[in-house]
Amino acid sequence: MKIRQSQDADRLAISAIHTSAFGPEQGPEIVGLVHDLFEDETAKPLLSLVAETEARLVGHILFTVVKLQPELKEISARILAPLAVASDVQGQGIGGELIKAGLQQLADSGVDLVFVLGHPDYYPRFGFQTAGVLGFAAPHPIPTEHTDAWMVQALTADVLGRASGTVQCSEVLNQPQHWQA
């Protein structure tokens, strides 16, 4: 398996991955979200990676820029949204490899924090911790039963002790329907 930056020519395959991963009910919404994030100037700089095996794209991960309010100019942050692996190859570690590659590239580029709203049993395997207890609020209220789904990972030392606030996402991602966990 090879992980690489996505290209414009990959867009149809990326849409197919998200449709496969999220199914007929959620898939179209996620495909629309990904398309809109690619076009959203407030989401940039973004990191879009694909997993390729035997000349087929089987996974996709997208990280977009976020800011903390009150603004801390010295803190660089991103949000992981979404991550998808084609349904026929799930459970083979492809999602984990995409997460690790993305986090490494972000760390290498000087990003301090990465947020995710995701499964609380999955993302902690990759170093994510519950964000609310560390002083980071989501852009919109998250139902109480899902507060552990809002997570953060520090990519630089000591950033968790000196940063806190409310996360402000790109215009596309900053819509209440995306925060219902």
FENDA-V398508 format. One line per field, one symbol per residue. phi: phi as a letter, one per 30 degrees, with the letter a starting at -180 (. if undefined). psi: psi as a letter, one per 30 degrees, with the letter a starting at -180 (. if undefined). burial: b if it has 24 or more other ideal C-beta (glycine too) atoms within 12 Angstrom, else e. A space follows every 10 residues. Layout:
phi: ???
psi: ???
burial: ???
This chain:
phi: .ccbddbedd eddddddddd dciddceedd edddeddecd ddccdcbbcb cbbhibdbab bbcbdbbccd dcddccbbbd acbbbeedbd iciddddddd ddddddddcj dcbbcacadd ccddecjdbe dedcjccddb eceedcdddd bbbdcbdidd dcbakcdccd edddceddcd h
psi: kkklklleff eeeeeeeeee eflfefeeee eeeeeeeefj fffkkljjkl kkkhgkkflk kkklkllkkk kjffkkllkj jlkkkkefgl gggeeeeeee eeeeeeefgg kekklkjakf fefffggklk eefggjklfl kkkefgfffj llkkfkkgef fgklakkjll eefhkeffgg .
burial: bebebbeeeb eebbbbbbbb bbeeeeeeeb bebbbbbbee eebeebbbbb bbeeeebbbb bbbbbbbbee eeeebbbbbb bbbbbbeebe eeebbbbbbb bbbebbbeee bbbbbbbbee eebeebebbb bbebebbbbe ebeeeeebbb bbbbbbeebb eebebbbbbb ebbbeeebbe e
